[in-house]
Amino acid sequence: MSASKVYSAVCAAIIFFGLFLCGCEADSSYEQRSVVYVSNINQGGGAFFSDVLNQGDTLFVEGTTTYQTQDDFVEEDNLILEFTNKPYSGLIDVDNGALSDFLVTGYEIVFEPMGGADIPVESFSGKTSILVPANTAVEAAIMIVPFQSKNRMPLMGMRYTGLEILSNAHITFRGHEVRTDRNYTFEAGLMVNFGDELTTDQGGG
């Protein structure tokens, strides 16, 4: 092979290798340098129980089986979970600043009832401001059942009854990398059981 042909072949190989590297760089864009996900939800992923009415300090009027309602109250339900921000690839050097902090800015929840029951809670959105630093796990709380949802049907009709609605809560989180403002969404889910946690002793609620 002549020297000119060898030179041309080497140049072609260099150009091809350069294009290959550019292609890898495009596939490994900043969008793929970090992965944010829910690493723990409701203390290990167990079902979440939502009490439709808190009976307060006293369940019954003293000496009767009549419900004591003066101290009853409704409360919103908050879910404890953990977010983790880790490198997309083990080849990324997290010490050189390539991995970015992430800000969770909001979420949407859709409840899917099981067994043909009524939809227990209308779909709703919530806002957050949860910072998940690079290569870190952060525990946080979000509202999962709003106050007003327990003051309308079907949850309101479950007070002082043994009724129960089982559902799957599908949660979609949204946020962005702090440094780039590129938006991402990620998902999580768990079973949510709605009911009225009645007790049988006079002092319980």
N, C-alpha and C positions, 0 to 999 in steps of 0.2 A: 504494500500500500504506500502510495506516495506521501510525502510530507504534507502536502496541501490537503489530501484526503483525511489524514490523521488529524490535522488541525481542525478541519471542518467537523469531524466526528466528535472531537473533544468539545468544541464550541456548542454543538447541538446537545451534547450530554449536559453541559453546564446550564444551558438555557432550560432544558427539560427539568433538571433538578431545581433550578430557581423557581420555575412555575409550580413544581410540586410543593415547595416550601410555601409559596404564596397561597396555594390552595389550602394547605394545612392551617395557615394563619387565618384564612377566611372562615374555615370551619371551626376554629377555636377562638371565635370572637369574644369580646368582653362579656357578651351576653351569657356565655357558657362557663365563665370562670367561677361562679359560685352557685350553690344550690341551697335554697331556703325551704325548710319543710317543718311540719309538726312532728317532733320527735317523741312527745309524750302528751297524752290527753286524758283528763279525768283520772289521774293516778293509775296509769297503766292500761287505759282503754276500756274500763268497765262501764256498764250502763249507767247513765245519769238519771237520777230520780227527781222529778219536778213535783213538789207538793203544791196542789192548787190552792190550798188555804192553810195557813198556820193557825192552829187553834189556841195559841197563847198559853198561859199558865194553867188554865182550868178547862177541861173538856166538858164536864156536865155541871149543871146547877146542883149545889150540894143536896144530897139525899134523893136525887131524881135521876132519870135518864134523859132529861131535857138538855139539849146542847146549850152551853154557855157561850153566847156570841159576842158579848161586849168586848172581850179581849182578843177576838179573832183579827187577823190582819193578813194582807197579801204582800208578798215580797218578790222582787225580781230574782232570777236565778243567774248566777255567774259561774262560768266554767273555767277551771284552771287548766292551762296547757303550757307546753314548752316548745319554743321555736329554736331551730338550730340552723346556723349559717356555716356551711363548710365548702371547701374547694370542690369544683366539679371534677377535677382530675388530681390524682396524687402527684402529678408532675409539676403542679403549680407551686411556686415558692411563696408561701403566705407571708414570709417575712419581708418581701421586697415591695409590698404595697399593692400587689396585683389583685388581691381579693378585697372586695369592697364591703363596707357596712351596709345593712339593709334596714329599711324603715317599712314596717307593716302599717298601712294607712287605713284599712277598712276590711270589711267582710260581708258576705251575704249568707243567709241560712235558709235552706229549704227543708221542711219536714215532710217526710213520706210516711204516712200511717201504714201500719201492718194489719192484716186481717180484715180489710175493708172498713176500718173505722173512719170517723170524720177526721178531716185535717185538723190537728190539735192547735196549731199556731200558723197564722199567715206568714208567708215568706217576708223577711225583713232584712234591712241592711244596718250595719253599725260602723261607726268611725273609731279608729284607734290611732295611737302614735307610739308604737312599740319599736324601739331601736334594738336591732339584733347585730351586735358588732361581728366583724369578720372572725371566723374560726371559733365561734362562741355559741353556747346555748343560753337562752333567756326564758325564765318563767313569767307568765303573764296571765291575766284574767280577762275574759270577754263576757258580755251579757248574752245569754243563750235563750232566755224566755223573758220577754218584756212584761212589765207590770200590767199593762192594759190587756194583754192576752188572757190573763187569768180573770178578768172582769167581764168577759163575754163568752158566748158559746163557742165551742162545746165545753171548755174548761170550767166555766162558771156552773154548769149543770152537774158537775162531778162532785161538788162540795157535799160533805156529810153522806157520801155514798161509798160503796166498794167498787165503783166503776174504775176502769183503767184503760188508757190508750197507749199502745206501744208504737213507737215510731223510729225511723232512722233519720238523723239530722245530717244533711249534706252541707258542709261549710266550705265556701270558696273565699280564700284570703287574697288580698291585693296589696301591692306595695311597690317600692322601687329602690334601686341601688342609690345610696346617698351621693356617690360621686358622679354617677352618670345620668341619674333621673330616668333610667330605662325601667319601664313598668313590667311587672311580672304578676302572675297569679299562681296559686298552688292550693291544693284541696286536702280536706280531712273529713272524717265522719265518725259518728258513734250512735249507739242506741239511746234514745231518750224515752223514759217511761213517765207518763203523766197519771197522777192519782191523788187521792186524799189520804194522807197518812194519819188515820185516826188511832187513838190509844184508848185503852179500856179503863184506866184508873182515873180517879177524880182529879188528881193533880197534874196529869199529863196533857200535852197539847200537840 
